[in-house]
């Protein structure tokens, strides 16, 4: 009996830690001319720092796809090289450099931090190595040939929600967001559909990041504005503190709270507890979507991790599927052929529903309105309705 091909996670010691060494020699272009041996895939995700939980979700999502497909992509043996993105642009660039120059990968996937993505554009465009990103997608990333994203553009969660809030709010809306690029992108995206739908703005404030831990002065201003609803952007630890203080300050029953999905996505919801009940968010995925592929994905992901999949896990799962389809078309470990094949992909069946790449290498996909509810004794995001398709 033929032995089943295995997926190798390199650069890991037995305890699961990762050591990033100095970049070695080698040329850009990864082994693109090889026609034998495994397809070498760099999995660039945080394994340390504040984004570790996102990295864990993305790694697990990618591995679930491999588990479902006998550890092969496109009928080829694959060698997955795990690299720690860390939490800064410098750490992410160093890890990407090593994957491309020293490990000679044929393709890379992952990337959480938009600052990292902006910092590695030239590495992949100049080296002509495909990068199938599964999270970071800054609004400034345009006119690229070798960078694809299975997630969304940063301003789209806000854009998906703006018209809905305008049409379902009788009074004005107050904007409150963390003062860095993602917060600005989300508010900008929200206003791009909110204002054309005749939405009224009560105020717009950006809180210092990461210094702000006491949100009550900002919440007091929101209350005094007379706003009927609020749109916010916070993530991670700031999301936990913000949601708790929103309730403590008495706004939960006074001002309807809308946000980009990161506010209640994944582990932060556990930290927020009942304070999050009734919060509405927009996201491109939720584990309760009713389709056969999602049901299998959720079951396999829960078996592997003992938790429900997030949008981060789903996007990484889809990155594996994109590579599966492209490698099959390319016929083997050839970076140029894989990139061309990605560009020729049509509709992709996914746990989120069917989607396809647009001309900028990001998904044309459906967005969903979610509400935090208690289901079977557990807090969870529940899909309320479709918000419409973006990305076209």
N, C-alpha and C positions, 0 to 999 in steps of 0.2 A: 504493500500500500504506500502511495506517495505521501511523504510528510507534508503537513499543511504549512504554507509559508507563514513566517512570523513577522510581526511589526516590532522593530527595535527602537527603544527610547534610549538614545545615547546621551553621554555627558552626565549621567546620573550615577551616584553611588548607591549602595544598598539602602541607605536610610532615606533616599529620595531627595537629597539636597543636590544643588547644581552649582558647579564652579565655572565662572566665566573667565577664560584665559585671555591672554593678549591675542589679537588677530594675527594669524600666520600669513604666509605668502600665498601664492596662487593667483589666478586670474579671475576676473569677473566672467560670469556666464555659466557658472556651476557645472558641469559635465554635460552641457547641452548636446554634444556630438556623440555621446555614448549610445550604443544601441544594445548593450547587454547590462545585466546587473539590475539591482532594484532602483526604483524611482526614489530619489532622496528628497524628503519633504522636511523643511524647517518649520517647527511649531513654535512661534514666537509669542509667548504669553507671560504675564507676570507670575512668578513663583515666589516673590518676596515683595514687601512693601504694601501700601494701602490698597492696591488693586488685586491682591492675591486671590480673593474670593471670585472675582470675575475670571481670572486666569484659570482657576480650578474648574469653573463651569465650562469654559471654552475647551479646555483639555478633555474634560469628560464627554462633551458633546461630540468632539472629533473621534474619540475612542469608541463611542457607542456605534458610530457609523462603521468603523473598521470591524468591530465585533460582529455587526450584522452582515458583513461582506467577507467573511473568512480572512480578514486582515489583508485584503487586496484592494487595489483601486485600479479600475480599468483593466482588470484581469492580470495586473502586474504585481509582483512583490514590491512592497514599499518599506523604506527605512525612514522612520520618523525621528528627527533629531530635535529634542526639546531644548529651548533656549530661554533664559530668564529675561523678560523685558524690563523687569524692575518697575520703578515708579517715575523715572525721569527721562527726558529726551536723550541725555547722554548714555544712560544705561541701556536704553532701547537701541540706540544706534550701535553701541559696541556689540550687543548681542547679534544684531542683524549683520554687521560686518563679518563677524565670525562665521555665521551660517553661510554667507555668500562666498567669502574669500578663502576661509580655511576648510569648512566642511563641504564646500562645492555642491550645495543643494541645487536641485533642478527647479524648485518652486518653494515659496514660503507662504504660510498662513498664520492668522492670529492678529495681534496688535490691538491693544486696548486704548492706549493713550493717543489723543490727537496730536500732541506735541511730538511724540515718537513718529507718527505717520508723516507729519510734515518734514521731519528731519531725515527720513530715509527715502524720500521720493527719488532723489538723484541716484542713489545706490541701485535701485531697481530699474528705473528708466534707463540709466546709463549702462547698466550691466545686462539689460534685456532679459531679466529674470522675472517671471510672473509672481506677483504677490496677491493672494486672494485673502484680503483682510476680512475679519469677521466681527469687528466692532468699530474701531476708530474710522470716522469718515468726515473730516472737517469740510466746511463749506468752501474753503479755499482750494480744495483738491480737485482741479479740473484739467482737462487736456492731457490726460495720461493714457499711455498705451499698454502698460504692463501692470497696472494696479487696478484691482477689482475689489468690490466690497459686497458681502452678502448681508450686510446689516441695513443701513439707511444713512442718509446725509444728516448731519447734526441738527439741522433746523426742522426736520420733518415731523418729529413728535409734536412740536408746537404748531406747525402748519396744519397738521391733521385735525387739530382740536379747535382752532380759532373760529371757523364759521359755525361749528356746532354750538360753542359757548355763546356767540353773538345771537344766535337764533333761539336759544333756550334760557336767556337771562333778560329779565325785564329792565334791570338797572345797569349800572356801570360795573366795570371789572378793574381790579387793582392788580398790578404786576409786581412781583417780588422775586428776585433771583440772585444767585451767587454771582459776584462780579469777576467772572473770567469768561473765556471765549465760549464755552459751552452754554453758560447762562445767557449770554448776549445772543447767541445763535437761536436758542429756544424761544426767547421773547420776540426776536425778529421774525422767526418763522410763524409764531402765533399771530402777530399783528398783520402778517401778509395776507391772511385769510379773514381775520377778525374785523379789521377796518373796512374792507370792501363789503362785508356783510352788515355794515352800519353799527358795529360794536362801539360802545362808548368807554373811553379810558378814564378811570378815576385817578390814577397815579401810576408811576413807574419808578421803582427803586431797586438798586443793586447793592447787596450787602457785601462788605469787605470779606474776601476769601483768602485764606481759611480762618481769619482771625475771629469772625463772628460766631459766638456760641450763645449769646443772649439775644434772642430775636424779639423780645417783648416790646422794645421801643419801636421797632418797625411794624409790629402787629398793631400797636396802638395807633400809629399813623394810618394804617389800613382801615381800622375801625372808624376813625374820625372822618375818613374820606366819604363814608356813606355808600361804599361799594356793595353791590349785591353778590358778587362772586370774586374769586381771586385765582389768578394763574401764577404758578410758581415753578422754579427749577432748583432742586437740591438733590444731592445724591450722597451715598455713603453715610458716614457718621452725622454729617450735617442734616441729612434727611430725617434721621431718627430724632434728633433734637428739635428740628423745626416742627415736625408733626406733633410731638408731645407738647411743645409750647403752644401750638395752635389751639389745642384742646384746653390746656391749662389757662390760657388767656380768655377763654370763653367764646372763641370765634367758630368753633366747630358747629354750633347750632345757629350761628348768625350769618355766616358768609360761606356759600358753597365753594368748596376747594377743588380746583382742577390743577393738574400738573402733567408734565412729561412723565412717562412711565417709570423712569429710574427712581422716582420718589418712593415707590412701594415695591420695587422689583427685587426678588430674591430674599436674602437674609435680613435686609433692613426692616422688612415687614414684621419679623419676629421681635425686633427691638422696639418697634413702635407700639405694638400691642393694640389694645382697643382704641387708642387714640386715632388710629388710621381708619376706623370704620366710617364708611360713607365718602371716602376720598375717591375722586374720579381721576383717571389717568388715561393717556393715549399710548398705545404700543402696537407694534407690528406682529405680536405673537402673544398667546397665552396658552397655558397647558390644557385648558378645557375646550379648545377648538375641536369641533366635531368632524374629524375626517379619519379615515383608516390609517394613514401614514402617521398622523399625530398620536393616535392611540397606541401604536406599536412603539413609537419613539418614547412616549411618556413611560410606558411599562418597562422598556429596556433601560431607560435612564434611571428610573426609580430603583430598579434591581441593582444597578451598578453603584449608585451614590446614596440611596435611601433619602432622596429629596426630589421635589418636582423640578422639571427643567425650566430655565429662564430663557429670555430672549438671547442672552449671550451664548448659552449652550446650543440653542436652536441654530443660530447663525453659524456656529462652528461646525455643527452637524451638516448644514447645507454647504459649507465650504468644502467639506469632504466629498459631498455628492458632486459638486461642480468639478472637483479634481477627478473623481471617478469617471464622469462622463468625458472630460477632456482628455485624460490619459488614454482612455479606450480609443478615442478618435485619433490621437497622436500616435498610438501604437507602441509607446515606450518612453524611456527617459530622455526626452528632448525638450528643452525649455521653450524654444521658439515654436515648436509644433504644438505644445501644450497651450501656449498663450493664444495662438491662432485658433485652436479648438474652442477655448473659452469664449472667444469673440463670436464664434458661430453657433453657440448654444441657443436654443429657443426657449420654450416654456419649461420650467423646472418644477416638478412636483415636490412639495415640501410640507412639513408639519404645520407651517403657517398658512398653507394654501398655495395655489399655483402663482409663480412669479417669473419674471425674466429680467435680464440686464437691459438697461437703457444705454444710450450712446456714451454716457459718462462712466459706465462701469458700476452703476449702483442699481438696486432693485426697483422695478415697477411692481408695486405690491399693495395689498389691502392694509388699512389701518383700523384699529378697533378701540372703542371706548370701553374702559373697564371700571368697575367699582369694587372697593374693598368691602367684602361681606364675610360673615361667619358661616361656614359650611361644614356641617358635621363636627362642630366644636372647634374648628380651626379657621384662623383668618386667612383669606386668600383673595387674590384678584379674580373677578368674575367678568367675563365678556358680557356687555350690555347690548351693544349693537355695532354694526359696521360704520365707520366714519368716512369711508371712500378710499379710492386708490390714489396713490401719489407716485411720483418718479417718472411719469411719462413726458 
